[in-house]
Amino acid sequence: MAASLNDAVRKLLDEPNYAVLGTVNPDGSPQTSLVWIGRDGDDVVISTAAGRRKERNIQRDPRVSLSVWDRADPERYAEIRGQAAIHPDPGRELAVELAEKYEGPGGGQQFLDLPAEVVRVTIRIAPQHVAGNAVG
């Protein structure tokens, strides 16, 4: 069942805030990654290099969790659980957009030009449950 995001959570996602993505490893243990996030409607979008463990985990088990904290006020946070899907496009374009969101104009370009980072995919998370004090 899809969950809608309220305005406070949308604002939290639209700002360059800290986020940790949790996926499930093949042995059932958690795997976490610090990620840059964006939003497309109520979906959360993340760009990652193709072939990373989080991508492989999502292809096997699409259940994910995402914790987001306000950089200026860490007591303001949201926890999102949902189903993720991997999309080949617009991984590179999203990576540039997110790098500029977090690092400013031209930010992150030296990182994105590394050979291991050139081929990218987009992780799209459809929220199913949203909690936290930013929820209201």
PyMOL commands that set and color helices and strands:
alter all, ss='L'
color gray80, all
select helices_A, chain A and resi 7-14+53-60+91-103+109-112+115-117
alter helices_A, ss='H'
color red, helices_A
select strands_A, chain A and resi 18-24+30-35+38-40+43-49+63-69+77-87+120-131
alter strands_A, ss='S'
color yellow, strands_A
deselect
rebuild
show_as cartoon
